[in-house]
Amino acid sequence: MSSGFSKTHVEHVSRVLRTAQNAPTLPVPNAILDSWRRSVQHYKLDPGSLQGPRVLEAHQIIEHRQRVDDFLHLAGDEMSRLHSRVRDADYCVMLTDTQGCTVDYRIDSALRGEYRRSGMDVGTCWSEKEEGTTAVSAVLIDKLPVTVHKLDHFRAAFIGNTCSAAPIFSPSGEILAVLDVSSVRAPDDRRSQHLIRQMVIQSATELENAYFMYSTQDLWVLRAHPLPGYVDSQPQCLFAWNRDGRIKALNPAARRLLLQRCGRIPAHIDEAFASAKLPAAGDDNIHFLPSMGLHVRLKAPRRPISSPLASSPSSALDPKVAQAMELAVRVKDRGLPVLIHGETGAGKEFFALQLHAASKRRDKPFVAVNCAAIPESLIESELFGYAAGAFTGASTKGMRGLLQQADGGTLFLDEIGDMPLALQTRLLRVLSEGEVAPLGGARTQAIDIQVVCASHRDIGTLVEAGSFREDLFFRLSGARFDIPPLRERKDKLALINTLLNDECERSGERVELSESALEMLLNYSWPGNMRQLHHVLRYACAVCKSPVIGVDDLPVTLGASAPVKGPETVSGSPERQALIDTLVRNRWKPLLAARELGISRATLYRKVNLHGITMPGKGSYD
């Protein structure tokens, strides 16, 4: 892009902003105009800038991807399918997280260089604060599908691009990710993008529904559509509730339907369907609900997938985790805020859920907020809510913040170390006074919450660096618990068996690990911790073609990073040491040790003999 184009674009933006109030028609949509104003007034950005977007470093990309790891595994196939529909017209497909950072990408290899020079690649960041008006930033702010076409972009660096994007909502109603289709070769006519935009919206809906079904396997789920033939393949509305009938998840269409019918989101499914008779438990036929004009099918819950922290008895846990859990239970109802420290993926949220489930607040809301996943420009309104008309684009009814939604229950602030300093001040006031005021609102509301925070960064170090308030640190760290990384845990063998059993129950197929595959898992360093282990086992269960998972069934990255030790080192293997540790912990009682490891006593004897372990007073088991 030449400096001449840059100067022309600056004049265009300036003229539109200057004459917008009195102009009968605008050359850009109202949402674009509002974004331009914010880009100038709030962020002081230069519309003539030709610099490309900020690009994350490799370790930062890994961190961003790990935060949405579950979703990325589901999204890959749909992204590839969408790209196959638009690749002949030279479009790329991008998936960004809620900070506007690209975490996955599809592009023909022949075009990769050209598109990278235009700012389209894994790791590029598209927040409004940094880049002004883009399709991704517009979706994150307005939470609606949008096309930002060429001159709609605020910065001159992007005026050759056309981008159509749509939000992907989580089952709890928060934005989970943004799906974007972009091109640097599109026609100038905005109408040429109508079909592309519809494709993006359709794919975003498919991803929403897929993640909804994945996330609600332990709940009752009602699939619904006005036409019976679409109930299973393309449900319009999805409702999920627990065994007590409390609504736990809704997709956007279901949320809109209930707001239209009830004026709010009912707490109980009976209230939501007061005038309609739902199918009975065990009835998986399609039924028609005349009062709602919907055909529905009810899906029963599967057994909840247990977390490694919650599923094992305390005696089976790593001693450090077991001690932390024991202390946490003792302080749970003393009103002390809890700070959990551990690497990304180590199980901090599982620990917080365990603490909530063991507390007197177990029947009240558990509201989780990832402070690193919400854009800085939105986190304040997400936490505190806002009054009607508080800012341009605000809902006419206002919005209850997450602090209010957690009233009476537990507020889990994940990655608290990434919270902006200005927001730390507001949070400190809320914790001190027990009151919260929405943005733009004059009235405060008393709230009663138990705060549990987590961070993979050392908050004390952040305090010394001046990026975290010392008074807030002392307020939040009433009790601190450290979750060790998986590579340091003594219960890896039990965790592997527990997660593998969960996967077998999920699929209904029984598989086991070969000695060499288990050895590889025990030798691996697990930089992604529990989350990575879970996904590796799920992958292995999906691809193995026999009842025994071999080394070839494990992801290739596992072998590249952690070569398996040869059989000559079996006597000093991690499995042997894990077996000895478990037997010692259980006073060499085979039945108790086998239960802790999640294996049969016969399997325990076989492994003991394989590793040449001599049981006290019993010799070998040949």
N, C-alpha and C positions, 0 to 999 in steps of 0.2 A: 504494500500500500504506500503510495507516494505522499510527500508532504503537501502536494496540491490537493489531493483527496482529503487529507487531514484538515486543511484550512477550510475547505468547502463544507465539511461535516460540522466543524465548530460553528460556522456561520448559520448552518441549518438548525442546529440545536438551540443556539442563542435566539434565533428568530422565532422559533416555535414557542419557546418558553416566554419570550417577551410579548407575543401577541395572542397567546392561548386564551386568556380570559375574555377577550372581545371577539375572537374569531368565530364565525358561524359554524365552521367545520374544522376539524383537526386532521393533520396529515398522519397522526399516530393515534392508537387507542388510548383511552383515559388511563388505563393501568400503566401503559408505557410512559405517558406524560408524568404521572405521579412518581415513577421510578427515576425519571430524568431529574425531577426537582430534588428528590432525596440525594441523588448522586452529586448534585451541585451544592445544595445547602447543607446537608448533613456530613457528607464524606469528602467534600472539596476535591472531587476528581476532575481531571482534565479531559474533555471530550475529544481533544485532538491527539491524545496519546496513541502511539503506534506500538507500544510495548505489549507483548503477549501476556497471558495470564501467569500467575505464580504457579510454580511446579514444586510439588513436595519432593523431599529426598526419599531415597529407597526405604529407609527404616520407618519414615512417617507414613508412606504408602501402606506398608505392612500393618502398622497400627490401625489405620483407618479401615483397612479391609477386615482385620480381625474383629472390629467392633460390629460389623454386619455379616460375620462369617456364615451364620445359619442361612441368612437370606441370600447371600451370594451363591451358595450351593444350589438353591432352588431357581435362581434367576438366570443362570447360564443358558439353559436350553431355550427359554423364551426369548432371550436376547439374540441368540443365534437364529431362531426362527424369524424374528422380526427383521434381522439384517438380511436374511435370504430374500425377503420381499422387497427390500429397498436397495440392495447392493447394485443392481443393474443401472440405477440412476445415480450412482456414486455417492450414496449417503453412508454415514457412519452411525453407529448406535453407542450411546454412552449411558452409564449408570452412575449416579453420584449419591453420596450420603447426604445427611441433613446439614452438613457444613458446606455443601456445594463442591466437594472434592470428588473427582472421577475415580471410582474404585473398580470399574470394569469397562470393557471397550471392545467393539467389533468394527473392523475396517479391512477392506481388501489390502493385501500386502503391497500391491503396486501403488496404492494411494497413501500409504502410511506417512511417508516423508512429507508430502504436500500438506496433509492434514495436521501433522505435528507442527509445521511452521505456522499454521493458522490457530494453534493453541489447543488442538483436539488430541488428547492422549491420556493415558492413565496417569493420575497424579496431578492433573491440572485443576485449579480451583476457580470456581465461578460465583463467589459470593458477591452480592451487590456492594458491600462495603469496599471490596477491592477492585471489582471490574465494572461497576455500574450496572446498567440494564443488560441482562442476559436472560435466556429462556429459563435456565436453572434457577437463577436468583428470583425471577418473577414467580415461579412455582413455589419456592420456599416461603415467599412472603404472602402471596395471595391464596395459595393452596388450591389453585385451579389450573386446568390445562391452558397452555398458551403457545402461540407462535410469535417469536421475535424475529422479524424478517428484515435482513440487511440494514437499512437506515434506522430501524427501530433500536438498534444497539446504541448505547450511550457513547462508547469509545470507538474512535475511528479504526482501531486495530481489527474490529470485528464486523465492519459494515459490509464485507463481502460474504458473510455467512448468513445462512437461514437456519433457524433452530426451532423445532417443535418439541415441547416437553409436557409431561403429565406427572402429577404426584402419585406415589404409591403409599397407601395408608396401612398402618398396622392394625391388628384386631382391636386395639384399645382406642383407635381414632387419631393417633399421632402420625405425622408424616414419617415414613420409614426410609424412603429413598425417592429419587427423581429419575425418570426414564426420559432420555433425550435422543432425538434423531436429527442430525445436522448435515449440512452440505456447504461446500464452498463454490458450487457450480450451479446453483438453482436459478431459474428465471427470475426476472425482476418483479413480475406480477405476484402479489401476495396470495391471490386465489389459487396459485399453483400448489400451495402447501396444504390445502384443505384435506385431501386424501391422506397425506402423510400424518397430519395431526390426528385424524380418526384412527389410523393404524397405531399410533403411539398410545392413545387413550385405551384402545382395545387391549393392547399388550399389557399396559399398566393394570387394567382390571383383572386380566388373567393372573398376573403376578400377585396381586392383592388376594385373590381367592385362593391361590395355591398356598400362599403363606398362612392365610387364615386357617385352612384345613390342617396344615402342618402344626400350627401352634395350638390347636384346640382338640388334640386327640384324646385328652382326658376329660372332655366336656360333652354334653349333649349338643348336637348341632342340627339346626333346621335349615335345609336348602330350599329356596323358594324361587319361583318364576311364574309369570302370567301364563306361559305355555308349558304344558307337561313335558314336551320333548326336550326342553332346555334345563330342567330341574337338576339333572346330574352333570351334564357336560358344561353348561354355562349358566349357573345359578345367578339370578339377579340380586337376591337378598340372602344374607347369611346371618343367622342368629346362633349364639352359643351361650349355654348356661350350665351351672354346676348342679350337683345332686340336690341342693337345697332350692333350686329354681332361680337363683340369683343370676341375672344377666352379667356375663363376664366379657363378652366380645360381640362386636357388630361390624359388618363391613359398611362402607359409606352409604350404599343404597338402603340397607336396613336401618341405618341411623336416620337418614332423611325420612323414611317411611314412618318411623315411630315419632319423630318430631312433628310431622304433619298430622298424625292421628291423635297424639297425646299432648302435644305442646312441649314435651320434655322426653328424656330417656327414662322409662320406668326402671325401677330396681329389680322387679320380679317378672319372670316370663308370663305368669298368669295375668298380670296387669297389662302387659303388652298385647296379649291375645285374649282380652276379656270377652270379646264377642265372637270368638272363633274357637272351635274345639280342635285342639292339637291331637295328632296321632298318639296312640297309647304306646308306652314303652314296649319294645319288642316288635312293633308293627313297622316294617320298613317299606311298606307300599306307598305309592304316590297318592296323596289325598288333595281334594280341592276345598279351599276355604272361601265360600261365596262372599262373606262380609269383607274380605280383603282382596278378593280377585286373584288369589295366588294358588298355584299347585305346589305342594310341599312334600318333602321326604325327610323323615327323622333318622339321624344316625346316632347310635348309642356310643357312649365313651369307651375307649380302651382303658386298660389299666394304666394309670399315670406312670410316666417314665420317671423313675426315681433318680434323684441327683446323687452323685457319689458321696456328698456330705450327709445327705439325709437318709440314704438307703441302708448304709452299713451300721451295725451296732457300734457303739463307741469303742468297744474293744478291738474292732477291726480297722479303726482309723489310724492314720499316722499319729504318733504320740503328740506332736506339736498341734495338729488339728484337733485331736481329742481334748487336749488341755484347754485350747482356746474355746471350744464349744462348751466345755464344762463351766468355765468362768463366765462366758456370755450368758448362759442360762441363769447363773446366780445374780447377774446385774440387770437382767432384762426388764424387770418391773420396778427398778429404783429410779426411773426417770433420767438415767444417765444417757447422754448421747454417746454413740459408739462409732469409732473410726476403725475401718478395716483396711489393712495394707497388704498388697500382694501384686504380683505381676499380672498383666493382662491375660485373661483366660484361666486364672488359677482357681476360680470358684468363689469370688467375693460376693456376687449376687446370691448364689446358692446359700452362702453363710448368712446373709441378711434375711433371706426368706425363712431359713431355719430358726433364726432368732425371733422373727415375727410370729411364726407358727407356734413357738413355745411360750409366747407372752400372753398377757391378759387381753391384748389387742388383736388376737388371732382372728376374730370374727369381724374386724374392722378393715378398712381398705389398706392395701399395701401398694403404694404408688412409687414406681421407680423412675428416676430422671437421670439420663446420661448427660452430664453437664458438658461433655466434649462433643456430643452428637447434635446438639441444638445450636444453630447459628447464634453468634453473640448478639445480633440485632433482634433476635426473637426470644432469647432465653428469659428475659425479664417478663414479657407478656405471658409466656408459657407458665412460669412459676407463680406469678402474682395475679394473672388474669387481667382483664381490662373492662372499664365501664363502656356503655354504649356510646359510640361516636368518639372514642378516646383519640383516634388518629385516623388518617385516610385509609380506607379499606377495612376498618374495624367493623365487626358484626353489629347490626342495629340492636341486637339484644345483649351485647357484651359477651364475656366469656369467663367462666370460673377457672381460676388458676389451679395448678397442681397442688399448691399448698392447701387450698380450700378443699380440694378433692380428697386429700389425705387426712382431713379432720377426724380425730378420734382414733386414727390408725398410725401407720408407720410411713415416713417419708424416707426413701432410699436415694441419696444423692451420690450417684456413681461418678467417678473421676472429678471429685470436688476440687482437685488442684487446678483444673482448667476453668474454673468459674472466674469471670472478669472481676477486677477489684471493686468497681462501682457496685456491682451486684452483691458482692460480699458484705458491703456496708448495709444494704437493705436486709439481707438475710440475718445478719447479726441483730438488727433491730427487732425483726420478727421473733427470733429466739428469745430475746431479752424481755419483750413485752407481751408475747403470746397473741399478737394481733397482726392482721394483714390487711392492706388497702390495695385494691386493684388500680392499675394505671388509669389516670383520669378520673378516679373516684375520690370523693371526700370522706366517705364513711369507712370505718374500719370494722373488721369482723374478728371476733375472738376465735382462736383455733387451738386445738390440743393435739399435738403430734409428737411422736417419738422419732427423733432424727438418727438415721444410720448413714454414715458416709463411707466412701471407699475411694481409694486412689492407688494407682501403680507408681506414683511419684511420692517421694518422701516430703510430707507437708512441712516438717521442720526445716528442711533445706530451702523450700520455697519461701518460708518466713524470713530466713536469713538473707535471701536474695531480694526481698522486698516485693515479691509477686503474690504474697498471701498475707492477709491481716493476722497479726499475732493474737489479737483479742478473740478473733473468730476461731483460730486454731485451738486456743484453750477452751473455748466454749464447746467445740465439737469433739474434743478428744477426752471425754470423761472416762472412756475405757477404750484402749487400743488393742486390736488383735491382728496378728500377722499370719497370713495364709502362705505356707511355703510353696514354692514352685513345684511342679510335678517331678522334675528331675531330682529333687531333694527328698521326696516323700518316701517313707519306708513301706507304704502299703500299695505300691504300684501293681503288684500281682493281684491283690484283692480288687482294686479299682478296675483293672482290665477285665477280670471275670465278671464283675457287677455290670459294667457297661455292655459287655458282650451278651450277657443274659438278657439285658433290656432289649437289645437289638433283636435277639432271637424271639422274644415274646412279641415284639412289634411286628415282625414279619411272619411269625408262625412257623419258621423253619429253624431247626436245631443245627448249629455248626459249632466247631471247636477249633482252637488254634493249634497248628503243628508246633513241634518243639522249636524248629528254626524260626518260625514267624514270631512265636512268643519271645524268643531270645532277642530278636531284632527290636521288638517293642520295649523290652526291658532295658536294652542298651542305648536306645535313642535318647537324645537330650531334651526333646519336647519344648522347643521355644514357644509354641502356642499353648502349652499347658493342657488343662483338662479339655478345653474346647477342641483343641487339635486332636487329642486322643479319641474323643467322641466321634469326630468326623472320619478319622482314619478307620475306626472299627466299622462305622456305618458304610464306608466305601468298600471295605473288604467283604462285608456281608453281601453287598449288592453285586459284586463282580465274581465272587468265587462260584465255581461250577460243581463243587463237590462238598460233602459235609465237613471237610477239613480245610481251613484257611492256610494257604502256603505263603511263602515269601513273595511269589509272583502275584499274589492277590493284594498285596500291600502297595500303597502309592510309591512310585519310583523315587520320589524325593526322600523317602525314608531310608532307602538303601544307599542313596548318594551321600546323605549326611551322616549316616551312622552305620558303617560297615559291620556286618555280623562277625562276631568272633568265631574262629574255627572250633571244631569239636575238641581240639586238644586243650582248650581253655575252659571246658565245661565245669571243671571242678571249682573254678573261681568265678563262675558266672553270676550275674545279678539274680537269676532265678534261684540258684542254690542258696545264696545268702538270704533271699526273701523267705525261702522255705524254713531255713534255720531260725531266722528272727521270729517267724510266726509260731514255730514249734516251741521255742523258748518262752515266748509270751503266753502260750497256752500250756505251760508245764509239760511239754512233750506228750500231750494227750491228742492222738490222731483225730478223733471225732471233732473236738473243738477247733483244732487247726484247720481241718477240711471245711468246716462251716465258715470260719473267718475268710478263707480263700475262695469260697463259693464253688468248691469242687467236691466230688464224691470222695469217700475214704479210700476206695480202690485206686482212684487217680492219684491221691496223695501218696499212697504206698508206691505206686509206679514211679512217681517223680523222685521220691526219696531214694529208691533203689538206683534210678538213672544217675543221680548226682552223687552216689556213694556216701550218703548220709547214714551214720549208724545211730539208731535210736538207743537211748540208755537202757541197758539190760536186755535188749531184744535182738541185736545184731541186724542183719539185712533181711530182705523180704523175698529172696529168690525162692 
